[in-house]
Each structure stands twice: as C-alpha cells, then as structure tokens.
Amino acid sequence: MKTKAQKNKNKYNHYTEKFRREAVRRADDPNTSASDVAKELGIHPGQIYNWRRQYNKLGEKEVKSMNGVDYSIDESEAVRKLRRENADLKDEVEFLKKATAYFAKEK
C-alpha cells in the first residue's frame, strides 16, 4: 500500500509543488512540529526544512531563478498576463468556429 507521500509524487519521483507547500504550511503550525508532519507524510524531516528554506529564499528575493525557472515578480506577472490573453484568444477562436458553422448553414 502506498503512503500519502508516494501518491503525491510526479512521474520523476519529485514531490508536487502543492504537496511541498502544504507540508511546509503544516509544519509551520505552532501546534505541530516538522518531525510530526514528516512522520505523518512518510518523508524525512530534513526534507521539510529544505523546502522551507527554499520558500523563504524565494520570499526574500535571494533566489530569483531555480532550475531554470524565473521566480521574479515581473516574470510572474508576465506569465499571468499571457495566460489570460491565451484564454481570451481560445474563447475568440471557439466563437469564430461557431459563427463560421452558423453562416455556412445559411447558404
């Protein structure tokens, strides 16, 4: 039977971002310890400390790039803008497909 932690690994045996953030958030709760959370999730406590350190560095802007990904505020805003624009363009394409089909039937 797989543990909860094993179920939250992606195909490269890395934990998902959501899983890591949740583990750190739970370990930061004053009523629990990182060791307790790690034992419950079936991971080593040091892993939670590593993830916490990484997120703190990102929060303090000490690290703007990790594994080739730019985590700066400007880059994040640009990505969000492009995602919104992409969604809008997909909606427009769907509308135009429907309009084309409608007008093709009239002839």
ZIGIFEN-V138644 format. One record per run of one state. SS is the DSSP state (h for helix, s for strand, l for the rest). FROM is the first residue (numbers start at 1). TO is the last residue. If there is no record, write none. Layout:
SS_FROM_TO / SS_FROM_TO
//
This chain:
l_1_3 / h_4_7 / l_8_8 / s_9_9 / l_10_14 / s_15_15 / l_16_16 / h_17_27 / l_28_33 / h_34_41 / l_42_44 / h_45_59 / l_60_64 / s_65_66 / l_67_68 / s_69_70 / l_71_72 / h_73_106 / l_107_107
//
